[in-house]
Amino acid sequence: MKQKLSNVRIAFAKLYTPESVGADPKKSYGAVFVIPPKDPIVATLDAALVQVAKEKWADKSASTLKMLIEAGRVCFLHRPKSNSSGEVYGGFEGMFHLNSSRAEDKGRPLVIDQNKSPLTAQDGKPYSGCYVNATIELWAQDNSWGKRINATLQAVQFVRDGDAFSGGSVPSADDFDDIADGATAGDVGADDLA
């Protein structure tokens, strides 16, 4: 079931180069989306989880979905994202989150700018902490690896800058002054760069 997220922050963005998680040799692309609890998408995502569960588990869908939510085995959780020690990651305080991934063999997710032009890693965006629109596909898993409701990452559109996660900052040409025409390296002293 396809869903669109609008103007949400992205974190743990792996949009250009797939990575493996833990001991699993399979690589995937992925992103986590920070969802404010009062965002209208919360009700939409909750309803979508119910629908996906009904399509997969029919009469057992309500009890199965309840168990999966309690075990944290759904892509959308009504709690902040935290590490294995239970510490909440910066930027997730008081927020909900949605985990998404895309297997390497399915190809890279579509990544575009505000004007829908394609973006590459060299463009430096989207980055963890900025605001994006995204499309995901929700689906139910029931196999030898267990039961879950997952989200496959389909596309991400950069919307606007935000405070970068991980203590980094967004690069900007505004950090520099214009250098007059005809200036040479000798004209710019070390004190000017400090």
C-alpha positions, 0 to 999 in steps of 0.5 A: 500500500503506497503512502506519501509523507510530506515535509518530514525530517529524514534521518539515517539517510542511506539514499545513494550507497546501500549498506549492510546492517549488523551481520547480514551480508545483504545491503540495502538503502534506507531512511528513517522519517521523524513524524510529529505526533500531531501530523495528520499523516499519523492517522493515515499511517495507522489506518494503512497498517490496519488495512495491510494487516487485514489483507494479510491475516484476515480474521487474525489481523487485529490480534496480530497487529497488536502483537507486532506493535507491542514487539516493535515489529512494524515500520511505524512506531508511536515512540521516538527512535532510540539506540540499543541502550534505550537512549533517544536519538537527537531530533527524535525527542517527543516524536514518532518515527517510520523506518524504511528500507529498499533492498540493493537488488531493487535499485536505488530509490528515486532521489529528486530536488524541489524542481524534480531534477535528479540528485546524486551524492555529490549534491549533498542533499537530502541529508539527515536532518533536512525536510523531505517528501517521500513515498513508501510502500507498506507490506506485510511479511510472514515467512521464516524470518517472522511476521512484520509490517515493513515499508519499502522506500520508493522515492525522496524529494528534498524540500528544505534545509534543516539542522543536520543530525550527527552534529554536522552542519549544512555547507553554504557558500554564505560562509565565505566573503566575495574575493575581489577580481584580481586578488591572488593567494598572497592577498588572502592571509592566514588571518583572513581564513581563521 
